[in-house]
Each structure stands twice: as C-alpha cells, then as structure tokens.
Amino acid sequence: MLKILVVDSSSLIALERVQLLDFLEKLNYGIVVPKKVYEEIKINKPYIKVKELVGKTKNEARKFQKLNIGSGEAECCALALSLRLNFIICDDNKFINKMFYLNNPKLFNLKILGFSFFLHEFFKNKIIDNIWVNFDKIIKLNNWERSEIQVANYTFLKEMGY
C-alpha cells in the first residue's frame, strides 16, 4: 500500500524546474494535491492525484484561509489533517513564516517539509546520486538563496545525515 503525501504547488514546481518531477512516479508514495493546488500548477501527471475538498474538510480550509494562509496551503493543511497525516510538503516562504507565528491547535503539530524530503527519497531509492548538486540547482532556479526555504531544506538534509 502506498503512503500518502500531500504536496503544495511550490515544491512540485521546484522539482519540475530541474527535471526531477517525473521521479516522483518511482517512489512508493501516493502524491495527492487539493484541487486549488492543481489549478495553480496545471501539471497533469498520472501519479499526481487531485482531491476536491468537500464538507468538513472544505470548511476547515476556509477557516485556515481566514488566518491569512494562502488558499492552496490552506487546502493542503485541511486535506492532510483529514487524512490523518502529520506533515505536508511545501516550500512557500510566506506560508512557512505564517505557520511559525500561528497559535492554532489544529496546525500546531502539522510539520512542513520541503523539496529536500524528495531529494532524500530519490537518493535513498538510488534515483539520483548527488543530493547537493540537485539541492543547489533547485535553490538557484527558484531564487531561494539566503531564504527560509534554503535554510529549512538544508537543515533537513543535514539532520538526515548528508
């Protein structure tokens, strides 16, 4: 059975810019995006499943948007919580900053991981052979030098032993 990952547009676009997006198909994960994220990226891949939020999950996303969380990120959070996941993959600077200051009990334990999670998985599964070359390309092509995104992803990889 596939493990499920909820992914925001920023991380998918980052992977696409360095031609790593199709490597997601080789991982043992089901990649799920809310409809709002799909509308942002317009990437139609068979390994990316689009989920329309309904009912309680849609209402939860609206509540998160009222906290000034972007609509795509709010839908990712609501979807992850409805699937009982404890993290999402997101590389949006504004969202990461906002999450740091929010005092929302539902979001408190939801971890935000970035594109480096995928680099780790690609390396672990022998899909890529050099994490740091790919890391540097992603940072440069997305203009994330000296940003929270760079620091968070670098820290994750260091914690994983790279």
C-alpha positions as CSV (number, residue, x, y, z in Angstrom):
1,M,0.0,0.0,0.0
2,L,1.3,3.4,-0.9
3,K,2.0,6.0,1.7
4,I,0.2,9.3,1.0
5,L,1.9,12.7,0.7
6,V,0.0,16.0,0.4
7,V,2.1,18.4,-1.7
8,D,1.8,22.1,-2.3
9,S,2.5,23.8,-5.7
10,S,5.8,25.3,-4.7
11,S,7.5,22.0,-4.2
12,L,6.1,20.5,-7.4
13,I,7.1,23.5,-9.5
14,A,10.6,23.4,-7.9
15,L,11.0,19.8,-8.9
16,E,9.7,20.4,-12.4
17,R,12.2,23.3,-13.0
18,V,15.1,20.9,-12.5
19,Q,13.5,18.0,-14.4
20,L,13.0,15.8,-11.3
21,L,9.2,15.9,-11.2
22,D,8.8,12.6,-13.0
23,F,11.0,10.8,-10.5
24,L,8.0,11.1,-8.1
25,E,6.5,8.2,-10.0
26,K,9.3,5.9,-8.9
27,L,8.7,6.5,-5.2
28,N,6.4,4.4,-3.1
29,Y,4.2,7.3,-2.3
30,G,0.8,8.4,-3.5
31,I,1.1,12.1,-4.3
32,V,-2.1,14.0,-3.5
33,V,-2.9,17.6,-4.2
34,P,-6.0,19.6,-3.4
35,K,-7.9,21.0,-6.4
36,K,-6.7,24.5,-5.7
37,V,-3.0,23.4,-6.0
38,Y,-3.8,21.6,-9.2
39,E,-5.3,24.8,-10.6
40,E,-2.1,26.7,-9.6
41,I,0.4,24.2,-11.2
42,K,-1.6,22.8,-14.1
43,I,0.7,19.8,-14.2
44,N,-1.3,16.8,-15.4
45,K,0.6,13.6,-14.4
46,P,-0.9,10.2,-13.7
47,Y,1.0,9.9,-10.4
48,I,-0.5,13.1,-9.0
49,K,-4.0,12.6,-7.7
50,V,-6.3,15.6,-7.4
51,K,-8.6,15.7,-4.5
52,E,-11.6,18.1,-4.3
53,L,-12.3,19.2,-0.8
54,V,-15.9,18.7,0.4
55,G,-17.9,19.1,3.6
56,K,-15.9,19.4,6.9
57,T,-12.6,19.4,5.1
58,K,-13.6,22.3,2.8
59,N,-14.9,24.3,5.8
60,E,-11.6,23.6,7.6
61,A,-9.7,25.0,4.6
62,R,-11.8,28.2,4.7
63,K,-11.0,28.7,8.4
64,F,-7.3,28.4,7.7
65,Q,-7.7,31.0,4.9
66,K,-9.2,33.4,7.4
67,L,-5.9,33.1,9.3
68,N,-4.3,34.6,6.1
69,I,-3.0,31.3,4.9
70,G,-3.0,31.1,1.1
71,S,-5.8,29.0,-0.4
72,G,-3.5,26.3,-1.8
73,E,-1.7,25.9,1.5
74,A,-4.9,26.1,3.5
75,E,-6.4,23.2,1.4
76,C,-3.2,21.2,1.8
77,C,-3.4,21.6,5.6
78,A,-7.1,20.7,5.7
79,L,-6.5,17.7,3.4
80,A,-3.5,16.4,5.4
81,L,-5.5,16.7,8.7
82,S,-8.5,14.9,7.2
83,L,-6.1,12.1,6.0
84,R,-4.6,12.0,9.5
85,L,-1.1,12.9,8.2
86,N,1.3,14.8,10.4
87,F,3.1,16.8,7.6
88,I,2.8,18.3,4.2
89,I,5.4,19.1,1.6
90,C,5.5,22.9,1.0
91,D,8.2,25.4,0.1
92,D,6.2,28.6,0.2
93,N,8.1,31.3,2.1
94,K,5.0,33.3,3.3
95,F,3.3,30.2,4.5
96,I,6.3,28.9,6.4
97,N,6.7,32.3,8.1
98,K,2.9,32.5,8.9
99,M,3.0,28.9,10.4
100,F,5.8,30.0,12.8
101,Y,3.6,32.6,14.4
102,L,0.2,30.9,14.3
103,N,-1.2,29.7,17.6
104,N,-3.7,27.3,16.1
105,P,-4.1,24.0,17.9
106,K,-5.1,22.1,14.7
107,L,-2.0,23.3,12.8
108,F,0.4,23.2,15.8
109,N,1.6,19.6,15.2
110,L,1.5,19.7,11.4
111,K,5.1,19.7,10.2
112,I,6.1,21.5,7.0
113,L,8.8,19.7,5.0
114,G,10.2,21.0,1.7
115,F,11.6,19.7,-1.5
116,S,14.6,18.2,0.3
117,F,12.3,15.4,1.5
118,F,12.0,14.3,-2.1
119,L,15.8,14.6,-2.7
120,H,16.3,12.4,0.3
121,E,13.8,9.8,-1.0
122,F,15.3,10.0,-4.5
123,F,18.8,9.3,-3.1
124,K,17.6,6.6,-0.7
125,N,16.0,4.8,-3.7
126,K,19.1,5.3,-5.9
127,I,17.2,7.5,-8.3
128,I,19.7,10.3,-8.0
129,D,23.4,10.0,-7.0
130,N,24.1,13.6,-5.7
131,I,21.8,15.4,-3.4
132,W,23.8,18.6,-3.1
133,V,24.1,19.2,-6.9
134,N,20.3,18.9,-7.2
135,F,19.8,21.0,-4.0
136,D,21.9,23.8,-5.4
137,K,20.0,23.8,-8.7
138,I,16.7,23.9,-7.1
139,I,17.7,26.8,-4.8
140,K,19.2,28.8,-7.7
141,L,16.4,28.2,-10.2
142,N,13.7,29.2,-7.6
143,N,15.6,32.2,-6.3
144,W,15.7,30.8,-2.8
145,E,19.2,31.8,-2.0
146,R,19.5,33.1,1.6
147,S,15.8,32.4,2.3
148,E,14.0,30.4,5.0
149,I,13.4,27.8,2.3
150,Q,17.1,27.2,1.7
151,V,17.8,27.1,5.5
152,A,14.9,24.7,6.2
153,N,15.7,22.3,3.4
154,Y,19.5,22.4,4.2
155,T,18.7,21.7,7.9
156,F,16.5,18.8,7.0
157,L,19.2,17.2,4.8
158,K,21.9,17.7,7.5
159,E,19.6,16.1,10.1
160,M,19.2,13.2,7.7
161,G,23.0,12.8,7.7
162,Y,24.0,14.3,4.4
